[in-house]
């Protein structure tokens, strides 16, 4: 009886370890492959489009070098906002 219980326990533990290893391996493989989450590309394109419109509204033509500076400044501002929200545990 005791031997059977130990063997069943080892199989259960082995199954759990294999499942965790499979999930971790899949996560690493997806991260390494460069696959982005569903919809991320569309979100990034929309942010880029809206930033371009806002910079144009401030008088920076899309072809002007200042437009790129404006878009970088907006990206930095968004990052600072995220960091601020995270620091207060709001995200």
N, C-alpha and C positions, 0 to 999 in steps of 0.2 A: 504494500500500500504506500509506504513512504517513498519508495523509489519511483513509483508511478507519479506521485504528486510532484516530486522534484523534477522529473523529466517534463511534465506538463508545464511546470513553472518556467523552465528554461526555454521551452518552445514559445511560450507566451512572451517572454522577455526578448527572445530573438526576433519575434515578429514585430514587436514594438520598435526595436533598434533598427531593423530593416526598413520599416515604414518611415521613421524619422530620417534615416540616411537617404531614402529615395526622395523625400520632400526637399531636403537640403540640396541634394544633387540637382534636382529640377530647377530650384531657385537659382543656383549658381550658373547652370547652363543657360537659362533664360537671360540672366544679367549679362553673361559673357557674350551672348549672341547679338546683343544690341537691340533686341526686340523691345519696342516701346509699348506701354500699356495702351489698350484700346482707347482711341479718341484723343490721345495726347498730341498727336501731330496736328489735328484739327484745332485743338485749343491753342497750341503754340502759333499756328498761322493766324488765328483770330486776334491773339494778343499783338502780334506783329502788325497786323492790319490796323487795329485800333490805335496802337502807338504811332503809326505813320500818319493817321488822320489827325491825331492830337498835335503832333509836331508840325504838321502843315497848318493847323489852326493857329499855332504860335508864330507862323511866318517862315518856317524852314521848309523849303521845297525838297521833295523826295530826292532829287539829284544833288542837292547841296551837301557838302561835308558836315555842316552843322546839323543836318537831319540825323545823321548817324550818331553824332554826339548826343542829341536830344533823346534818341531811342535808347542809347546806353544809360543815360541818366535816369530814364523812366524804369529801366530794368533794375538798376541799383536801388532806386527808391522802393520798388516792389519788394526786393530782397530785404531791405531794412525793415519794411513793414512786417514781413513774415517773421523775421528775427525778433522783432518787438512783441508780436503776438505770441510767439513760442516762449519767449522769456517770461511772459505772464501766464503761461499755460492756457492760453485761449485757443490754441490750435493743437 
